[in-house]
Amino acid sequence: MPSIRIELFIHAPAEVIFDLARSIDIHAKSTAQTRERPIAGRTSGLIELGETVTWEAIHFGIKQKLTAKITEMERPSYFVDEQVRGAFKSFKHTHEFIPAEGGRTRMIDIFEYCSPMGILGKLADKWFLEAYMRDFLLQRNLYIKSEAEKAMKEK
C-alpha cells in the first residue's frame, strides 16, 4: 500500500492552518485543475468530525465521484479523512499540525491508499498514480500555505 508523506513549514498558527485544511471552499479552490467540486454532504464551510463530503472531479480525463468522511479530529492538532466510496479500494488521509519555532507550524500530510484492480492497480501505482497523487497533494498543500501566510500578512 503506497504511503505519501509531505511536510511543509508554514508561517502561521496551527489553528489557522487547521481550519484552512478542512475548509470545503479552500479545497475546491486548491484543486481547480481537476474541477473538483462538492456535490453532497458538507458542501461549504468547515467539515467537522463525523461529516462526509462527496467530491466530483476529473482525473485522467474521467469524471469521478469520491466520498470521504472525517473519522478523527482533535482541533488544532490533526484530523483524518477516509474514503467511504470512490475510485480507490481504500484510503486514509492524516493531516497533522505541529507548532514550531518562530510562529511557524509544521504541516504533515500522510496519504495512505490502496488501488483497486489487484496487480493492475499496483502497476498503475508504480507507473504513474503515486507520482500523480504526490503532485496533487503537494499543490493543494502549497495553496493552503499561501492562503495561511497571506492571512497572517493581512493581520
C-alpha positions in Angstrom: 0.0 0.0 0.0 1.6 3.3 -1.1 2.1 6.0 1.5 2.8 9.6 0.6 4.2 12.0 3.2 4.5 15.7 2.6 5.9 18.2 5.2 5.8 21.9 4.9 6.6 24.7 7.4 4.1 27.5 7.3 4.4 30.9 8.9 1.0 30.8 10.6 -0.5 29.3 13.8 -1.8 25.7 13.7 -5.4 26.9 14.3 -5.4 28.9 11.1 -3.9 26.1 9.0 -6.1 23.5 10.6 -9.2 25.4 9.5 -7.9 26.1 6.0 -7.1 22.4 5.6 -10.7 21.3 6.5 -12.4 24.1 4.5 -14.5 22.8 1.7 -14.3 26.1 -0.1 -10.4 26.2 0.1 -10.3 22.6 -1.0 -12.3 23.4 -4.2 -10.1 26.4 -5.0 -6.9 24.4 -4.4 -8.0 21.6 -6.8 -9.3 23.8 -9.6 -7.1 22.0 -12.1 -9.3 18.9 -11.7 -12.5 20.9 -11.5 -13.2 19.4 -8.1 -16.4 20.5 -6.5 -18.5 19.3 -3.6 -21.9 17.8 -4.6 -23.2 16.1 -1.5 -22.8 16.0 2.3 -20.9 19.1 3.6 -20.7 21.4 0.5 -19.3 24.6 2.1 -17.6 25.8 5.3 -15.6 23.8 7.7 -16.1 20.0 7.7 -16.5 18.5 11.2 -16.0 15.1 12.9 -18.4 12.5 11.5 -19.4 14.5 8.4 -18.9 13.4 4.9 -18.3 15.3 1.6 -18.8 13.9 -1.9 -16.5 15.4 -4.5 -16.9 15.3 -8.2 -13.7 15.8 -10.2 -12.0 15.0 -13.5 -8.8 12.8 -13.1 -7.1 11.3 -16.2 -9.9 12.7 -18.4 -12.6 10.8 -16.5 -15.3 12.3 -14.3 -15.2 10.6 -10.9 -17.0 10.9 -7.6 -15.4 10.2 -4.2 -17.0 10.4 -0.7 -14.8 10.9 2.3 -15.7 11.0 6.0 -13.9 12.8 8.9 -13.2 9.8 11.2 -10.9 11.5 13.7 -10.3 15.1 14.8 -8.5 16.9 17.6 -8.5 20.7 17.0 -6.0 22.1 16.1 -3.6 19.2 16.1 -4.9 16.7 13.5 -7.8 15.3 11.6 -8.2 12.2 9.4 -10.4 11.6 6.4 -11.1 8.2 4.9 -12.8 7.1 1.7 -16.3 5.9 2.1 -16.9 5.4 -1.7 -14.7 6.1 -4.7 -12.1 5.1 -7.2 -9.6 3.8 -4.6 -10.0 0.4 -2.9 -9.4 2.5 0.3 -7.6 5.5 1.6 -6.7 7.1 4.9 -5.5 10.8 4.8 -4.0 12.1 8.0 -3.4 15.9 8.4 -1.1 17.0 11.3 -0.3 20.5 12.6 2.6 20.9 15.0 3.6 24.3 16.4 7.3 25.1 15.6 9.7 27.9 16.4 9.1 31.5 15.3 5.4 31.3 15.0 5.6 28.6 12.3 3.6 25.3 12.1 4.9 22.1 10.6 2.1 20.6 8.5 2.4 16.9 7.9 0.2 15.3 5.3 0.1 11.5 5.1 -1.9 9.8 2.4 -2.1 6.0 2.5 -4.1 4.3 -0.2 -4.8 1.0 -1.8 -5.6 0.9 -5.5 -8.3 -1.3 -6.9 -7.7 -4.0 -9.5 -5.1 -6.1 -7.8 -1.8 -6.4 -9.7 -3.0 -3.8 -12.4 -3.5 -1.3 -9.6 -0.1 -2.0 -8.2 1.4 -1.4 -11.6 -0.5 1.8 -12.0 0.9 3.0 -8.7 4.5 2.4 -9.9 4.0 3.8 -13.4 2.0 7.0 -12.6 -0.6 7.0 -9.8 1.7 7.5 -6.8 3.6 10.4 -8.6 0.2 11.9 -9.7 -1.2 11.8 -6.1 2.1 13.2 -4.6 1.9 16.2 -7.0 -1.8 16.7 -6.5 -1.4 16.7 -2.7 1.7 19.0 -2.8 -0.1 21.5 -5.0 -3.1 21.5 -2.5 -0.7 22.0 0.4 1.2 24.8 -1.2 -2.2 26.5 -1.8 -3.0 26.2 1.9 0.4 27.5 2.8 0.0 30.5 0.5 -3.5 31.3 1.9 -2.3 30.9 5.5 0.7 33.2 5.1 -1.3 35.7 3.1 -3.8 35.9 6.0 -1.0 36.5 8.5 0.4 39.4 6.4 -3.1 40.9 6.3 -3.3 41.0 10.2 
